[in-house]
Amino acid sequence: MLTISKDPEPNGRPIGSASRASFDDTLLLLDYAETAVPPLPKAIRRIQDHAHELNRYPRGLREEATRAFAQAHGLEADQVLLTSGVDEATDLVLLEAGMLTCVTPGFFGYWERAKALNIPTTRVQLNAAWQLPERWYEDASRESAFLVAQPNNPTGSRFDDATWLDQALDWFSIVVVDETYRLVADEPAESCTNRRADNLLTFVSLSKSYGLAGVRIGALIGRAELVARIAQRQRFHAVDSISLHAVIGALEDVDNVAAASEEVRRLRRLYVDVLKEARGLFTEVRTTDCTFVLGRVHDHLGVERLVTEMATHGVRVTDGSLLGLPGWIRVGIADASAIEHLLAVLRRCELALDATSHVGASQRR
Ligand SMILES: Cc1ncc(COP(=O)(O)O)c(C=O)c1O
């Protein structure tokens, strides 16, 4: 996904989902909302099997991948537009509508793309419970596209009041419900892909549940007329052969998707526990329905100081203010082998920031 860490890339070996690492000579990259789930095996095999064809443009491949995707989701092929990740999907929608409405705290990718395209943006401020306020849509232009992730990044939660989607569909020219994190939620909601509305698009990402963030592929799903309209601006073979083979292979492996999502849920619980151990740093720790957990940093420490201190120990996390969530850090979930490393770094940060002195004696351990 997009880079949100402002500090330069320190030297070192990044440790990702499957790699183990010793404490001192490694980087632990928890600053993107990546998943510990490795790519589905059939996706890898399919890429390997077709690598010798990379001298050709992906003729016919896109159609094959689209059909496979549609079939796997119980859709018609003309309801599906494969895109080069959420960024291309966002661009196509924004260029069609000409204006963006989104929420804050929210996914920075939407407003960053709008900024890059010089598209006016309205950000609706969520309330203290991270929910939409009363009549939240009224200050936004009806012409705009409303893009929102459910579950939302960075709050990691969904909107409780189910009427928000009807309100959005009544108000906005296009509504995009981004279901990137749907399958990793503790209790996944029903997908919007089955809902019939002329101005509704659902974004399905393959980055998290299929472990395919690196190939940059996703899908916009909606009524055939809207999908065709959006597709008009897509550039020549926007999704490359490797990505298309990856999705075809992954779709043959869908049985493993449920297990991968379950693994994210298991790891999420462990990561929450680790943050809770660092009482000197956080006033509150929250689990989410996404591939990250959240910690609210003690005011007297400051998020920037903690993020910087963690980075000096090789652990990158995200300052929530980049996503409209000041006061919090977002910590991505890597695999279980990184947990000890993270805990050790949090302990070091407590000492370096003199955080333990603010913890009551009864809380120390
Ligand atoms: C809200 C949201 N949408 C989409 C994505 C991922 O999109 P892509 O499928 O392009 O990797 C992310 C990843 O961080 C996200 O947080």
PDBQT file of the ligand as one rigid body, heavy atoms in Angstrom, charges set to zero:
ROOT
HETATM    1  C1  LIG A 401      -9.357   0.852   3.600  1.00  0.00    +0.000 C 
HETATM    2  C2  LIG A 401      -8.392   0.125   2.744  1.00  0.00    +0.000 A 
HETATM    3  N1  LIG A 401      -8.734  -0.172   1.499  1.00  0.00    +0.000 NA
HETATM    4  C3  LIG A 401      -7.894  -0.862   0.689  1.00  0.00    +0.000 A 
HETATM    5  C4  LIG A 401      -6.660  -1.245   1.147  1.00  0.00    +0.000 A 
HETATM    6  C5  LIG A 401      -5.767  -2.089   0.307  1.00  0.00    +0.000 C 
HETATM    7  O1  LIG A 401      -5.957  -1.943  -0.977  1.00  0.00    +0.000 OA
HETATM    8  P1  LIG A 401      -5.225  -2.862  -2.037  1.00  0.00    +0.000 P 
HETATM    9  O2  LIG A 401      -6.203  -3.923  -2.377  1.00  0.00    +0.000 OA
HETATM   10  O3  LIG A 401      -4.932  -1.940  -3.116  1.00  0.00    +0.000 OA
HETATM   11  O4  LIG A 401      -3.995  -3.424  -1.416  1.00  0.00    +0.000 OA
HETATM   12  C6  LIG A 401      -6.242  -0.919   2.418  1.00  0.00    +0.000 A 
HETATM   13  C7  LIG A 401      -4.894  -1.285   2.874  1.00  0.00    +0.000 C 
HETATM   14  O5  LIG A 401      -4.261  -0.744   3.691  1.00  0.00    +0.000 OA
HETATM   15  C8  LIG A 401      -7.134  -0.220   3.239  1.00  0.00    +0.000 A 
HETATM   16  O6  LIG A 401      -6.805   0.070   4.497  1.00  0.00    +0.000 OA
ENDROOT
TORSDOF 0
